Amino acid sequence: MTPRELEFLYDLIERVSEEVYRLGYEDAKAGKPLKTEGFRPSKASRLVIKTNLIKLTQKR
């Protein structure tokens, strides 16, 4: 992977981690039970992610 692709990947992992932590913290404060289903992205979401990854990492 190029440095640009790696930086994008690290940024993506950081953003997802922060969002998941925030949602989990809010649910815990509200006393909601742990949800374990629904974490897999749909085929449409996967296509959007793939398309955006290709756009952001293509060399121009």
MDTraj code that builds the backbone (N, CA, C; nanometers):
import mdtraj as md
import numpy as np

residues = "MET THR PRO ARG GLU LEU GLU PHE LEU TYR ASP LEU ILE GLU ARG VAL SER GLU GLU VAL TYR ARG LEU GLY TYR GLU ASP ALA LYS ALA GLY LYS PRO LEU LYS THR GLU GLY PHE ARG PRO SER LYS ALA SER ARG LEU VAL ILE LYS THR ASN LEU ILE LYS LEU THR GLN LYS ARG".split()
xyz = np.array([
    [0.0841, -0.1183, 0.0000],
    [0.0000, 0.0000, 0.0000],
    [0.0886, 0.1246, 0.0000],
    [0.0368, 0.2258, -0.0639],
    [0.1096, 0.3521, -0.0661],
    [0.0906, 0.4247, 0.0674],
    [0.1760, 0.5204, 0.0984],
    [0.1582, 0.5969, 0.2224],
    [0.0218, 0.6665, 0.2299],
    [-0.0274, 0.7109, 0.1169],
    [-0.1584, 0.7769, 0.1130],
    [-0.2702, 0.6773, 0.1488],
    [-0.2618, 0.5577, 0.0956],
    [-0.3614, 0.4549, 0.1252],
    [-0.3560, 0.4150, 0.2724],
    [-0.2354, 0.4003, 0.3254],
    [-0.2210, 0.3653, 0.4660],
    [-0.2766, 0.4747, 0.5563],
    [-0.2494, 0.5988, 0.5242],
    [-0.3013, 0.7095, 0.6041],
    [-0.4541, 0.7108, 0.6017],
    [-0.5129, 0.6855, 0.4853],
    [-0.6580, 0.6776, 0.4744],
    [-0.7117, 0.5638, 0.5621],
    [-0.6477, 0.4492, 0.5580],
    [-0.6909, 0.3339, 0.6357],
    [-0.6818, 0.3626, 0.7854],
    [-0.5725, 0.4231, 0.8298],
    [-0.5582, 0.4580, 0.9710],
    [-0.6647, 0.5573, 1.0142],
    [-0.6924, 0.6559, 0.9314],
    [-0.7951, 0.7551, 0.9624],
    [-0.9323, 0.6895, 0.9724],
    [-0.9609, 0.5992, 0.8811],
    [-1.0888, 0.5287, 0.8826],
    [-1.1046, 0.4458, 1.0102],
    [-1.0007, 0.3728, 1.0465],
    [-1.0063, 0.2904, 1.1678],
    [-1.0263, 0.3791, 1.2907],
    [-0.9568, 0.4909, 1.2959],
    [-0.9700, 0.5817, 1.4099],
    [-1.1114, 0.6375, 1.4211],
    [-1.1674, 0.6802, 1.3099],
    [-1.3029, 0.7365, 1.3118],
    [-1.4074, 0.6323, 1.3524],
    [-1.3955, 0.5133, 1.2991],
    [-1.4908, 0.4070, 1.3326],
    [-1.4783, 0.3709, 1.4800],
    [-1.3566, 0.3604, 1.5300],
    [-1.3345, 0.3277, 1.6709],
    [-1.3970, 0.4320, 1.7624],
    [-1.3755, 0.5584, 1.7312],
    [-1.4324, 0.6662, 1.8120],
    [-1.5847, 0.6613, 1.8124],
    [-1.6435, 0.6386, 1.6961],
    [-1.7891, 0.6356, 1.6856],
    [-1.8484, 0.5169, 1.7621],
    [-1.7866, 0.4017, 1.7492],
    [-1.8354, 0.2832, 1.8198],
    [-1.8225, 0.3028, 1.9708],
    [-1.7111, 0.3586, 2.0147],
    [-1.6924, 0.3850, 2.1580],
    [-1.7995, 0.4810, 2.2087],
    [-1.8227, 0.5886, 2.1327],
    [-1.9227, 0.6878, 2.1735],
    [-2.0611, 0.6260, 2.1848],
    [-2.0991, 0.5480, 2.0853],
    [-2.2310, 0.4845, 2.0881],
    [-2.2429, 0.3857, 2.2036],
    [-2.1377, 0.3083, 2.2269],
    [-2.1394, 0.2136, 2.3378],
    [-2.1477, 0.2835, 2.4722],
    [-2.0764, 0.3922, 2.4878],
    [-2.0793, 0.4688, 2.6114],
    [-2.2183, 0.5253, 2.6371],
    [-2.2785, 0.5830, 2.5334],
    [-2.4137, 0.6388, 2.5479],
    [-2.5149, 0.5303, 2.5818],
    [-2.5044, 0.4146, 2.5187],
    [-2.5957, 0.3039, 2.5487],
    [-2.5766, 0.2538, 2.6919],
    [-2.4520, 0.2464, 2.7368],
    [-2.4253, 0.2005, 2.8735],
    [-2.4823, 0.2980, 2.9760],
    [-2.4675, 0.4273, 2.9502],
    [-2.5231, 0.5277, 3.0416],
    [-2.6750, 0.5185, 3.0474],
    [-2.7362, 0.4845, 2.9353],
    [-2.8822, 0.4747, 2.9293],
    [-2.9332, 0.3393, 2.9792],
    [-2.8414, 0.2472, 3.0118],
    [-2.8806, 0.1162, 3.0625],
    [-2.9312, 0.0221, 2.9551],
    [-2.8957, 0.0482, 2.8304],
    [-2.9397, -0.0376, 2.7207],
    [-2.8543, -0.1640, 2.7150],
    [-2.9128, -0.2757, 2.6737],
    [-2.8343, -0.3991, 2.6632],
    [-2.7382, -0.3949, 2.5439],
    [-2.6369, -0.4798, 2.5501],
    [-2.5389, -0.4896, 2.4429],
    [-2.6041, -0.5485, 2.3186],
    [-2.5850, -0.4838, 2.2044],
    [-2.6377, -0.5335, 2.0779],
    [-2.5242, -0.6008, 2.0021],
    [-2.5467, -0.7213, 1.9565],
    [-2.4414, -0.7919, 1.8839],
    [-2.4793, -0.8208, 1.7392],
    [-2.6010, -0.7889, 1.7005],
    [-2.6393, -0.8130, 1.5619],
    [-2.6406, -0.6819, 1.4845],
    [-2.6320, -0.6941, 1.3547],
    [-2.6401, -0.5757, 1.2708],
    [-2.5081, -0.5051, 1.2461],
    [-2.3953, -0.5726, 1.2691],
    [-2.2672, -0.5080, 1.2477],
    [-2.2141, -0.5256, 1.1069],
    [-2.2642, -0.6207, 1.0329],
    [-2.2172, -0.6424, 0.8951],
    [-2.2805, -0.5401, 0.8023],
    [-2.1991, -0.4758, 0.7208],
    [-2.2557, -0.3803, 0.6253],
    [-2.3314, -0.4533, 0.5138],
    [-2.4317, -0.3881, 0.4623],
    [-2.5092, -0.4457, 0.3521],
    [-2.4253, -0.4429, 0.2249],
    [-2.4750, -0.5095, 0.1205],
    [-2.4037, -0.5085, -0.0076],
    [-2.3939, -0.3666, -0.0633],
    [-2.4992, -0.2876, -0.0440],
    [-2.4976, -0.1490, -0.0918],
    [-2.3931, -0.0667, -0.0161],
    [-2.3857, -0.0858, 0.1144],
    [-2.2861, -0.0136, 0.1939],
    [-2.1453, -0.0549, 0.1553],
    [-2.1256, -0.1826, 0.1313],
    [-1.9941, -0.2303, 0.0897],
    [-1.9524, -0.1671, -0.0432],
    [-2.0460, -0.1544, -0.1341],
    [-2.0158, -0.0934, -0.2633],
    [-1.9782, 0.0533, -0.2468],
    [-2.0502, 0.1248, -0.1618],
    [-2.0191, 0.2653, -0.1352],
    [-1.8791, 0.2775, -0.0749],
    [-1.8475, 0.1927, 0.0219],
    [-1.7155, 0.1952, 0.0853],
    [-1.6072, 0.1655, -0.0173],
    [-1.6296, 0.0637, -0.0979],
    [-1.5301, 0.0262, -0.1994],
    [-1.5088, 0.1398, -0.2986],
    [-1.6170, 0.2004, -0.3450],
    [-1.6086, 0.3098, -0.4414],
    [-1.5325, 0.4284, -0.3828],
    [-1.5655, 0.4655, -0.2582],
    [-1.4983, 0.5779, -0.1948],
    [-1.3507, 0.5481, -0.1688],
    [-1.3191, 0.4262, -0.1311],
    [-1.1800, 0.3883, -0.1094],
    [-1.1016, 0.3986, -0.2393],
    [-1.1596, 0.3519, -0.3470],
    [-1.0920, 0.3597, -0.4768],
    [-1.0699, 0.5057, -0.5173],
    [-1.1721, 0.5895, -0.4992],
    [-1.1610, 0.7314, -0.5360],
    [-1.0518, 0.8007, -0.4536],
    [-1.0476, 0.7719, -0.3252],
    [-0.9539, 0.8418, -0.2371],
    [-0.8108, 0.7930, -0.2520],
    [-0.7931, 0.6722, -0.2980],
    [-0.6571, 0.6177, -0.3047],
    [-0.5992, 0.6123, -0.4456],
    [-0.6780, 0.6447, -0.5457],
    [-0.6254, 0.6426, -0.6815],
    [-0.5224, 0.7516, -0.7003],
    [-0.4180, 0.7166, -0.7690],
    [-0.3162, 0.8164, -0.8015],
    [-0.3624, 0.8954, -0.9222],
    [-0.3454, 1.0232, -0.9157],
    [-0.3879, 1.1069, -1.0277],
    [-0.2691, 1.1571, -1.1029],
])
top = md.Topology()
chain = top.add_chain()
for i, resn in enumerate(residues, 1):
    res = top.add_residue(resn, chain, resSeq=i)
    for name in ("N", "CA", "C"):
        top.add_atom(name, md.element.get_by_symbol(name[0]), res)
traj = md.Trajectory(xyz[None], top)
